[in-house]
Amino acid sequence: KAGVTQTPRYLIKTRGQQVTLSCSPISGHRSVSWYQQTPGQGLQFLFEYFSETQRNKGNFPGRFSGRQFSNSRSEMNVSTLELGDSALYLCASSGTITSMSGDTEAFFGQGTRLTVV
Amino acid sequence: AQSVTQPDIHITVSEGASLELRCNYSYGATPYLFWYVQSPGQGLQLLLKYFSGDTLVQGIKGFEAEFKRSQSSFNLRKPSVHWSDAAEYFCAVGYNAGNNRKLIWGLGTSLAVNP
């Protein structure tokens, strides 16, 4: 079956702009988590959605938001972009709520590489 | 505070040599433990995981890991490395936080394989 699909793969934006990233989970999966990956900070959890509800949230400012649709596809939005937002944004899907089921495997997409100039 | 440490930022081994990647965690109870691999331009792929039971866990691609409670470690091993194993390896720890479980990640170990 198809894996986790993230679009677009690459983005270049200017400071102050906003950006929307998309994630289509594996068919049948209802949980989508988002991560920011940078060389200095590693993988940092942004938030998790399950059945259209945000179930868990990391320590990111309110400029980072997300949502999940009834078909489990998820979008992540970053407003008022800063240079420090340049990163690889990864989406992971699973069949259960990852944050409440520690034994659940998460399947990752290839990520969206965001560059803010 | 809970934390995950991968002491080795970068490791280089020769093809056919054995490999051990270290992972140490800080948590009061037994956490859920994972190793993921990220190849260039790819997402993360689960290699193996530990929740309970046998402390030696077998994973995909010939990898194994051993949970040592006394050392708070979950080191990844492979007896004979292949050139295709060159990638970034991440250790992750899941733990209880109220009604939720949180997953925290090490900063990764970059593995280079010499022919």
Boltz contact constraints between the chains, C-beta under 6 A:
constraints:
  - contact:
      token1: [A, 42]
      token2: [B, 105]
      max_distance: 6.0
  - contact:
      token1: [A, 42]
      token2: [B, 107]
      max_distance: 6.0
  - contact:
      token1: [A, 43]
      token2: [B, 105]
      max_distance: 6.0
  - contact:
      token1: [A, 56]
      token2: [B, 100]
      max_distance: 6.0
  - contact:
      token1: [A, 99]
      token2: [B, 100]
      max_distance: 6.0
  - contact:
      token1: [A, 99]
      token2: [B, 101]
      max_distance: 6.0
  - contact:
      token1: [A, 100]
      token2: [B, 100]
      max_distance: 6.0
  - contact:
      token1: [A, 100]
      token2: [B, 101]
      max_distance: 6.0
  - contact:
      token1: [A, 102]
      token2: [B, 32]
      max_distance: 6.0
  - contact:
      token1: [A, 102]
      token2: [B, 94]
      max_distance: 6.0
  - contact:
      token1: [A, 102]
      token2: [B, 101]
      max_distance: 6.0
  - contact:
      token1: [A, 103]
      token2: [B, 51]
      max_distance: 6.0
  - contact:
      token1: [A, 105]
      token2: [B, 46]
      max_distance: 6.0
  - contact:
      token1: [A, 108]
      token2: [B, 43]
      max_distance: 6.0
  - contact:
      token1: [A, 108]
      token2: [B, 44]
      max_distance: 6.0
  - contact:
      token1: [A, 109]
      token2: [B, 43]
      max_distance: 6.0
  - contact:
      token1: [A, 110]
      token2: [B, 42]
      max_distance: 6.0
  - contact:
      token1: [A, 110]
      token2: [B, 43]
      max_distance: 6.0
  - contact:
      token1: [A, 111]
      token2: [B, 43]
      max_distance: 6.0
